Amino acid sequence: MKFDMDISDNFASFIDKDTGVSVFVDSFDNKEFEVRIGTINESEPAGKIIAESTKELNAKLLEIFENYKGEK
């Protein structure tokens, strides 16, 4: 999955075309990002990211998603 969230975004959602898994990300301060993974109707906390740049944010999102896929 490709993540393209900008560090200045307060919210983003992504859907993996292969699995149908949804990833939801939100932030109130654009430094700490809460990540939830599941379906549109039901998701669970998957982690918290602290990022200083867009590149770092997207790399950490991919890492959380890959870990989630590995657990399933």
Secondary structure per residue as TSV (DSSP state, phi and psi in degrees):
chain	resnum	aa	ss	phi	psi
A	1	M	-	360.0	143.7
A	2	K	-	-103.9	125.7
A	3	F	-	-103.1	133.8
A	4	D	-	-135.9	40.5
A	5	M	-	-79.0	139.1
A	6	D	-	-91.9	144.3
A	7	I	T	-58.0	-23.5
A	8	S	T	-86.4	-5.6
A	9	D	-	-77.7	138.9
A	10	N	S	-89.7	-18.7
A	11	F	E	-154.1	143.9
A	12	A	E	-154.2	154.4
A	13	S	E	-138.1	148.9
A	14	F	E	-138.0	146.0
A	15	I	E	-124.7	125.8
A	16	D	-	-75.7	118.0
A	17	K	T	-63.4	-32.5
A	18	D	T	-74.4	-38.7
A	19	T	T	-111.4	-17.3
A	20	G	-	79.8	4.7
A	21	V	-	-73.0	136.4
A	22	S	E	-104.2	143.6
A	23	V	E	-122.5	125.0
A	24	F	E	-116.7	134.3
A	25	V	E	-131.5	132.8
A	26	D	E	-142.4	157.0
A	27	S	-	-152.6	144.1
A	28	F	S	-100.5	-20.7
A	29	D	S	-123.3	1.8
A	30	N	S	59.3	28.1
A	31	K	S	-130.2	-37.5
A	32	E	E	-112.7	124.1
A	33	F	E	-121.2	125.3
A	34	E	E	-89.3	135.0
A	35	V	E	-120.0	131.9
A	36	R	E	-124.0	143.9
A	37	I	E	-133.4	142.3
A	38	G	E	161.8	-129.4
A	39	T	-	-114.9	173.9
A	40	I	S	-61.6	-35.1
A	41	N	S	-87.7	-24.2
A	42	E	-	-149.4	121.4
A	43	S	E	-136.7	164.3
A	44	E	E	-131.8	153.3
A	45	P	E	-59.4	135.4
A	46	A	E	-117.9	-12.5
A	47	G	E	152.3	175.7
A	48	K	E	-126.0	137.0
A	49	I	E	-117.8	135.0
A	50	I	E	-112.3	120.2
A	51	A	-	-135.6	145.3
A	52	E	S	-106.1	-10.8
A	53	S	S	-145.3	162.2
A	54	T	H	-61.7	-42.4
A	55	K	H	-61.3	-45.4
A	56	E	H	-64.2	-42.1
A	57	L	H	-58.9	-50.6
A	58	N	H	-67.2	-34.6
A	59	A	H	-65.8	-41.5
A	60	K	H	-71.0	-34.5
A	61	L	H	-60.9	-44.7
A	62	L	H	-62.6	-40.3
A	63	E	H	-62.6	-45.7
A	64	I	H	-62.1	-43.0
A	65	F	H	-64.8	-44.0
A	66	E	H	-63.3	-39.4
A	67	N	H	-64.2	-40.5
A	68	Y	H	-61.2	-46.4
A	69	K	H	-62.0	-36.6
A	70	G	H	-68.6	-26.0
A	71	E	H	-81.4	-21.0
A	72	K	-	-85.8	360.0
